[in-house]
Amino acid sequence: MRDVTAPDGRTLRVHEAGAADGPLVLVHQGTPMSGLLFEPHAIDAARRGVRLVAYDRPGYGGSTPAPGRSVADSVEDVRAIADALGAERLVVGGISGGGPHALACAALLPDRVAAVASLASVAPIDAEGLDWLAGMGELNLDEFAAARQGRAALEAYLEPQARATVTAEGLLEGLRSLLSDVDAAVLTGDLGDYLAASMREATQQGVAGWRDDDLAFDKPWGFSVEDIRVPVLLWHGEHDRFVPLTHGQWLAARIPDADARLSAEDGHLTLMQRRVPEVHEWLLERF
C-alpha cells in the first residue's frame, strides 16, 4: 500500500500485489468498495508475473474526497498513479461501478492504455433507448431514487446502509433484493468476507466516496463510449440484478469492436468470483 499525490494535491491510496516489475494491470473496484484486492486475484496476478494495482476512488478509504467529480475525472488519477509507479503503458479493468471508470480510460487515455476489460458495468445515465432502471433490484432502485433527490437525501439513505453491510452476514441480508440465486451462492466464505472488509475500509471517511460515485453515475460521464478505439472486453451476466444485462447489451452495441461476453451462467458477483483469471489473460495478450 502506498499514497500517491494527484496533480491537485489530493491523496490517492493505492493497493498493490503481484510482481513489482511486471506489466501493470490497474483495477477500478466496484461501488462502494475500496481498492482492497481480493486474495485469489492477487494470487493469479503473481502467478502470471503481473503487477496488480487498485486504488481508493476519491472519498473512499485513504483517498481525499473530490465532491462533484465525474466519471471522466478518474482518468487523471489513473495517469498520476501510472506516473508514480513508473509505468508508461498499462491495461485497465473495472467491475460494476468501476466499469465506467475503466471505460473512461479507454476513451480518454489511449496513449497509455493498451486494453480495457469492463465487467458488469452500468451504461451511461443518458443512454439513448435504454430504460436505465428496468430490471434492477429494489435496493438499487431506492438508492438511485435518493441520488436524484440530491446530495443530502442520498447521504441520509446511504449512512444506515453503510453501517449494516460491514459484515458478511450483513451484506447477505442487506443485498437480498439484488441477489439472484447464482450470486447468493457465491456470497459466502472468502468472497463475502472480502467484500465486507472492503466496505469497512471504503467507509472509513463515511459515505463520501459512495455518494460521489452515485452522483457521478447520475449525470453524463464526460465522454462517449462510441469514441473508444482501444480493445475492450465486456462481460455481463444474464442473472445480474445489480446491473441488468440490458446495460451490457447497450454498451456492446456501441463500443467499436468490443469483445462482448454475455453469459447465461453468470450474475454480478459471480464475475468477480470466477472470471478474473480469464480477464487477466485477455488483457495480457493485448499489453
C-alpha positions, 0 to 999 in steps of 0.5 A: 500500500502506498499514497500517491499525490494527484496533480491537485494535491489530493491523496490517492491510496493505492493497493498493490500485489503481484510482481513489482516489475511486471506489466501493470494491470490497474483495477477500478473496484466496484461501488462502494468498495475500496481498492482492497484486492481480493486474495485469489486475484492477487494470487493469479496476478503473481502467478502470471508475473503481473503487477496488480494495482487498485486504488481508493476512488476519491472519498473512499478509504485513504483517498481525499474526497473530490465532491462533484467529480465525474466519471471522466475525472478518474482518468487523471488519477489513473495517469498520476498513479501510472506516473508514480509507479513508473509505468508508461503503458498499462491495461485497465479493468473495472467491475460494476461501478468501476466499469465506467471508470475503466471505460473512461480510460479507454476513451480518454487515455489511449496513449497509455492504455493498451486494453480495457476489460469492463465487467458488469458495468452500468451504461451511461445515465443518458443512454439513448433507448435504454430504460436505465432502471428496468430490471434492477433490484429494489435496493438499487432502485431506492438508492438511485431514487435518493441520488436524484433527490440530491446530495443530502437525501442520498447521504441520509439513505446511504449512512444506515446502509453503510453501517449494516453491510460491514459484515458478511452476514450483513451484506447477505441480508442487506443485498437480498433484493439484488441477489439472484440465486447464482450470486447468493451462492457465491456470497459466502466464505472468502468472497463475502468476507472480502467484500465486507472488509472492503466496505469497512475500509471504503467507509472509513471517511463515511459515505463520501466516496459512495455518494460521489460515485452515485452522483457521478453515475447520475449525470453524463460521464464526460465522454462517449463510449462510441469514441473508444478505439482501444480493445475492450472486453465486456462481460455481463451476466444474464442473472445480474440484478445489480446491473441488468444485462440490458446495460451490457447489451447497450454498451456492446452495441456501441463500443467499436469492436468490443469483445462482448461476453454475455453469459447465461451462467453468470450474475454480478458477483459471480464475475468477480468470483470466477472470471478474473483469471480469464480477464487477466489473460485477455488483457495480457495478450493485448499489453 
